[in-house]
Every structure is written in C-alpha cells, then in structure tokens.
Amino acid sequence: MLPEVAKYGPYIYSAYGVAIVSLAGIVIWTVIRSINAKKKLDALEAAELKPDAPKAGPQ
Amino acid sequence: MDALSAFSNPHKFMAVSKPFAWGFTILGVAMVTWGIYQGLYVVPPDYQQGDAAKIMFVHVPSSWLSLFIYLFMAGASFISFVWRSPLADICAKSCAPIGAVFTALCLITGSIWGKPMWGTWFEWTDPRIALVVVLLFVYVAYMAIWSVMETQQKAARAAAILCMVGAINLPLIHYSVEWWNSLHQASSFMSDKSMTSSAYKWPMYLTFTLGYLSLFGGLTLLNMRAEVYQRRAEMLSQRKMVFG
C-alpha cells in the first residue's frame, strides 16, 4: 500500500522507486556474480583433480 | 608496511573476508529497507519543503557515497600503481560499479527533487550537476578500460592512472557551489540554513549513510572475492591449455 503524501506524491514514489530498483539491482548482480564465479572455479578445480580415465587400447 | 603486505595477500583476504562480505551486505539491506520505510511512512512533512524533503534522505547520502567511493578507489589505485599490489587493483575495480550506481542514483533523485523545487529536471549550466555527470562518465570510462585492455596488468595500470587523474574532480565538485554561481544550494548540512530541518533529519541521514556504507563495504568485498575466483579460474584454464 502506498503511503499518503499530501503533495509531490509522484516525485517521492519515483525517487524511492529508483533507489529500490537500483540498489536491489546492484545487490542481486553482485551476489549472482560471486556465486557464479565460485561455481566456475569449483568445476575447474574438480576437473583438475579428477584422475584420467583409463585409456582403451591394444593389450 | 607489514600490515600492507599482509592485506595485499589474496589468500589471507579470501580466508577472512567471507563473513564480513555477507554480514555488511545483509546489514546494509536491512538499514536501507528500514530507512525507506521510515522515509515513506513515518517521517512528517518538512515545514519548508513539505513531503519533497523525503527525497533528500535518499539523495544526499548517495551523493556523499559517490564521492567517498571514488576517493577510496583513487587510494586503492595509488597503492596498485606504486606497489603493484594485485589486491589493490582488484579492490579499485570492485568499487567502480557500486560507485557508478550511487552516482547515477544521486543524479536521478536530484533531478526528481529539482522538478518540483527548482522547476526544472536538469540544469546543464549548473557546475555541481555538470561535474557529477563528469564523475559518472569517469566511473564508466574506468570500467570500460578494464573490459577492453588486452591484459590485466595493462588494464590495471591504465585504469589506475585514469582514476588518480579523475580525482581532481572531487574538490571541484565539493567547492563548485562556493567558487561559481550555482543553482545548487551551498553546503548547508551542518549549518542552521539546512533546507530540511525536521527532528527526523539526523536519524534519517545517519540511517541511509550507514546503510549505504555497509552495502558498499559488503558488495565491494563480494565483488573482490568474485574477481579472485575469476582470476584463479582463468589461471587454471590457461594452465590446462598449455599443459593439457
């Protein structure tokens, strides 16, 4: 529910709306970036540690 | 010097920074949410500006943060440039998107406040407003350097030089309202001439300023950790390409 403001309502809602969207945006972007970077590194490290599969060939 | 070298060690940084990164981010989100609720629902209209003064609670701390973050970046860039500390250039790089967001927020909310109070959305001839636009462009240029340079070392040097040279803008922004004729009011926060004078002024500015600072600290640390992960991943990929 929007608060009651006697005057300048659209300006106040716009200013607070921009603040909410921009700050939520930078928080979500940063958190996703951090989680993705960690996942990518973990995948690469896991691949590095995994022993090579036995090679098939003539006995 | 020992403290500086300890801080510049990425392994030590990764070991201690995680709880601070998440803690500051959560604290910042909570404080800003509380501030927005107070600003919209609790704070009464100002006797001079009426309800439009509520916009100031979002605008003024974001302008402080846009300058503070740039100053912080310039300090980190100086350390990166002089001592070639990789963590310092990671730190400066990590601050830039957050500083750009606070600068954009300062300009947009200032513009929204300006329409009912000054009768104009934007005044290009106003020195302070024009210089804050320049500050936003410097933030964008700084981020662009990191994304277009061939190597991280070259990008770090070029970005650090730009950041240090761009710091000349900070005193210009601060003193612009005193040195030139300006539509923007002179600094009046600490004086009796302050435009917002309700009893809620100090608690509201304090809540938003500490909330923004906490967000800046938490998000910068998260960004720095992401950058360290990315650099390690790139190193592993390159090693894999070379050694198979």
Boltz contact constraints between the chains, C-beta under 6 A:
constraints:
  - contact:
      token1: [A, 3]
      token2: [B, 40]
      max_distance: 6.0
  - contact:
      token1: [A, 3]
      token2: [B, 41]
      max_distance: 6.0
  - contact:
      token1: [A, 5]
      token2: [B, 51]
      max_distance: 6.0
  - contact:
      token1: [A, 7]
      token2: [B, 50]
      max_distance: 6.0
  - contact:
      token1: [A, 7]
      token2: [B, 51]
      max_distance: 6.0
  - contact:
      token1: [A, 8]
      token2: [B, 51]
      max_distance: 6.0
  - contact:
      token1: [A, 8]
      token2: [B, 52]
      max_distance: 6.0
  - contact:
      token1: [A, 8]
      token2: [B, 116]
      max_distance: 6.0
  - contact:
      token1: [A, 11]
      token2: [B, 112]
      max_distance: 6.0
  - contact:
      token1: [A, 11]
      token2: [B, 116]
      max_distance: 6.0
  - contact:
      token1: [A, 12]
      token2: [B, 51]
      max_distance: 6.0
  - contact:
      token1: [A, 12]
      token2: [B, 54]
      max_distance: 6.0
  - contact:
      token1: [A, 14]
      token2: [B, 112]
      max_distance: 6.0
  - contact:
      token1: [A, 15]
      token2: [B, 55]
      max_distance: 6.0
  - contact:
      token1: [A, 15]
      token2: [B, 58]
      max_distance: 6.0
  - contact:
      token1: [A, 15]
      token2: [B, 109]
      max_distance: 6.0
  - contact:
      token1: [A, 15]
      token2: [B, 112]
      max_distance: 6.0
  - contact:
      token1: [A, 16]
      token2: [B, 36]
      max_distance: 6.0
  - contact:
      token1: [A, 18]
      token2: [B, 108]
      max_distance: 6.0
  - contact:
      token1: [A, 19]
      token2: [B, 58]
      max_distance: 6.0
  - contact:
      token1: [A, 22]
      token2: [B, 101]
      max_distance: 6.0
  - contact:
      token1: [A, 22]
      token2: [B, 105]
      max_distance: 6.0
  - contact:
      token1: [A, 26]
      token2: [B, 101]
      max_distance: 6.0
  - contact:
      token1: [A, 30]
      token2: [B, 219]
      max_distance: 6.0
  - contact:
      token1: [A, 30]
      token2: [B, 222]
      max_distance: 6.0
  - contact:
      token1: [A, 30]
      token2: [B, 223]
      max_distance: 6.0
  - contact:
      token1: [A, 33]
      token2: [B, 226]
      max_distance: 6.0
  - contact:
      token1: [A, 34]
      token2: [B, 222]
      max_distance: 6.0
  - contact:
      token1: [A, 34]
      token2: [B, 225]
      max_distance: 6.0
  - contact:
      token1: [A, 34]
      token2: [B, 226]
      max_distance: 6.0
  - contact:
      token1: [A, 37]
      token2: [B, 226]
      max_distance: 6.0
  - contact:
      token1: [A, 37]
      token2: [B, 229]
      max_distance: 6.0
  - contact:
      token1: [A, 37]
      token2: [B, 230]
      max_distance: 6.0
  - contact:
      token1: [A, 38]
      token2: [B, 229]
      max_distance: 6.0
  - contact:
      token1: [A, 40]
      token2: [B, 233]
      max_distance: 6.0
  - contact:
      token1: [A, 41]
      token2: [B, 229]
      max_distance: 6.0
  - contact:
      token1: [A, 41]
      token2: [B, 232]
      max_distance: 6.0
  - contact:
      token1: [A, 41]
      token2: [B, 233]
      max_distance: 6.0
  - contact:
      token1: [A, 44]
      token2: [B, 233]
      max_distance: 6.0
  - contact:
      token1: [A, 44]
      token2: [B, 236]
      max_distance: 6.0
